[in-house]
Amino acid sequence: MRIAILDDYHNVARSLADFDGLAVALDAEVTVFTEHLGHEDSTVVQALQPFDAIVAMRERTPFPAARLAALPNLKLLVTTGRRNGSIDLQAAKNQGIVVSHTGYVATDAAEHTWALILSAARRLDVELFSADRPLAAGTGWQTTFGLGLSGKTLGVYGLGNLGAKVAKVGLAFGMRVIAYSQNLTKARATEVGVELVSEAELFSTSDIVTVHLKLSERSTGVIGPKQLAWMRPDSILVNTSRSRIVQTDALIDALDSRQLHLAAVDVFDVEPLPAKDRLAATRGVIATPHIGYVTIEQFEMFYRDAVEDIRAWASGAPIRVLS
């Protein structure tokens, strides 16, 4: 058996889980890819064709139907996390590929959302200095005003598990917290302790709007020119969910025209980012490289569960099956 571990940028899979013991038990060969294989189908397929089992790190390497069809040896695909929108589950099922998942804790992403909110509110992108980013003599001391959060309005677009965690922190800061999504009910909003409002009110009255929708056909591009035009020119948009929920061209236009003050983002249309990514180069963007889920505790769970998934599948009783 040949097993591939993809996109292990930190080269930690073998140290966080017993892949070596797995290899001995199953008489398997484990290959770790620490670099992204790229976006070209031919390159990815050539690299992965020999493998019987693949461990995919979240959505870093997509597996659409055409790519799966070009991997005839593939029998098990493990995705870290509980869902993966970049895997065509029906195509995998039709091809006889078992897709299993691992555990996931939303707390890490909620914490990172607040790291970005606070960074934007206090302009840490400008004010922060360290040994690697020295203070410019005479020009870099207290150059901006921060935004105090108490009494401000936090708009939460999507009040699922992650959105609710973010909302409760906003309440702890003394913020007015409002929420909207297409299916959000007053009962759910009351349960979390926030106010249900219309989409227009969420965007037009919030000092900070934070996006927490699952990416789906319905949510793709749901935030566009109309919604961004509702926002005040001193407001902040935060997106740690998925890039395609917000129309990138519309976001760039809103920032360039100063219709929107800042955008704090952890997700991009193409990842890893091309060197000349337009959004990353836009005025008013505070960005991190999709690290909302990248914590040592989360990765320990990912890789430990991936080993369990492979062992269970090899024994003929797959677990945590998505398709």
ZIDA-V441084 format. One record per backbone hydrogen bond with DSSP energy under -1.0 kcal/mol. NH is the residue of the N-H (numbers start at 1). CO is the residue of the C=O. E is the energy in kcal/mol with one decimal. If there is no record, write none. Layout:
NH/CO/E ; NH/CO/E
This chain:
3/29/-3.1 ; 4/53/-2.5 ; 5/31/-2.7 ; 6/55/-2.8 ; 8/33/-2.4 ; 9/7/-1.7 ; 11/8/-1.9 ; 16/12/-1.9 ; 17/13/-1.4 ; 19/17/-2.0 ; 22/18/-1.8 ; 23/19/-2.3 ; 24/20/-1.9 ; 25/21/-2.6 ; 26/22/-2.3 ; 28/23/-2.7 ; 29/1/-2.5 ; 31/3/-2.9 ; 33/5/-3.3 ; 44/40/-2.2 ; 45/41/-3.1 ; 46/42/-2.0 ; 47/43/-1.8 ; 48/44/-1.9 ; 49/45/-1.8 ; 51/48/-1.6 ; 52/2/-2.0 ; 53/2/-1.9 ; 54/76/-2.2 ; 55/4/-3.0 ; 56/78/-3.5 ; 58/56/-1.0 ; 60/57/-2.1 ; 63/86/-3.1 ; 68/64/-2.3 ; 69/65/-2.5 ; 71/68/-1.9 ; 74/71/-1.3 ; 75/52/-3.3 ; 76/52/-1.9 ; 77/98/-3.0 ; 78/54/-3.2 ; 79/100/-2.8 ; 80/56/-2.1 ; 87/84/-1.6 ; 88/63/-2.4 ; 89/87/-1.3 ; 92/88/-2.2 ; 93/89/-2.5 ; 94/90/-2.6 ; 95/91/-1.6 ; 96/93/-1.2 ; 97/92/-2.9 ; 98/75/-2.5 ; 100/77/-1.8 ; 101/320/-2.3 ; 102/81/-1.5 ; 110/106/-2.1 ; 111/107/-2.5 ; 112/108/-2.1 ; 113/109/-2.1 ; 114/110/-1.8 ; 115/111/-1.8 ; 116/112/-2.3 ; 117/113/-2.5 ; 118/114/-2.7 ; 119/115/-2.0 ; 120/116/-2.6 ; 121/117/-2.9 ; 122/118/-2.4 ; 124/119/-2.2 ; 126/123/-1.4 ; 127/123/-2.5 ; 128/124/-1.9 ; 130/133/-1.6 ; 139/136/-1.8 ; 140/136/-1.7 ; 147/121/-2.8 ; 151/174/-2.2 ; 152/149/-2.4 ; 154/176/-2.9 ; 155/208/-3.4 ; 156/178/-2.9 ; 157/210/-2.7 ; 158/156/-1.1 ; 158/180/-1.3 ; 164/160/-2.6 ; 165/161/-1.5 ; 166/162/-2.1 ; 167/163/-2.5 ; 168/164/-2.2 ; 169/165/-1.3 ; 170/166/-1.8 ; 171/167/-2.0 ; 172/168/-1.7 ; 173/169/-1.5 ; 174/171/-1.6 ; 175/170/-2.3 ; 176/152/-2.6 ; 178/154/-2.7 ; 179/195/-2.5 ; 180/156/-1.9 ; 184/181/-1.1 ; 189/185/-2.2 ; 190/186/-2.7 ; 191/187/-2.2 ; 192/188/-1.8 ; 193/189/-1.5 ; 194/189/-2.6 ; 195/177/-2.0 ; 197/179/-2.3 ; 202/198/-2.3 ; 203/199/-2.0 ; 204/200/-2.4 ; 205/201/-2.1 ; 207/153/-2.0 ; 208/153/-1.8 ; 209/236/-2.7 ; 210/155/-3.0 ; 211/238/-2.4 ; 212/157/-3.1 ; 220/216/-1.6 ; 221/244/-2.8 ; 222/219/-2.0 ; 223/245/-2.3 ; 228/224/-2.5 ; 229/225/-2.1 ; 235/232/-1.9 ; 236/207/-2.1 ; 237/262/-2.2 ; 238/209/-3.2 ; 239/264/-2.3 ; 245/242/-1.4 ; 246/243/-1.7 ; 247/223/-3.0 ; 251/247/-2.2 ; 252/248/-2.6 ; 253/249/-2.4 ; 254/250/-2.3 ; 255/251/-2.1 ; 256/252/-3.0 ; 257/253/-2.2 ; 258/255/-1.0 ; 259/254/-1.8 ; 260/254/-1.7 ; 261/235/-1.2 ; 262/235/-1.4 ; 263/284/-2.6 ; 264/237/-2.8 ; 265/286/-2.4 ; 266/239/-2.2 ; 277/274/-1.5 ; 281/277/-1.1 ; 282/279/-1.8 ; 285/282/-1.4 ; 286/263/-2.8 ; 288/265/-1.9 ; 290/288/-1.9 ; 294/291/-1.1 ; 295/293/-1.6 ; 299/295/-2.4 ; 300/296/-2.0 ; 301/297/-1.7 ; 302/298/-2.6 ; 303/299/-2.6 ; 304/300/-2.2 ; 305/301/-2.5 ; 306/302/-2.0 ; 307/303/-2.0 ; 308/304/-1.8 ; 309/305/-2.8 ; 310/306/-2.3 ; 311/307/-2.5 ; 312/308/-2.6 ; 313/309/-2.5 ; 314/310/-2.6 ; 315/311/-1.4 ; 316/313/-1.6 ; 317/312/-2.3 ; 322/99/-3.9 ; 323/99/-1.3
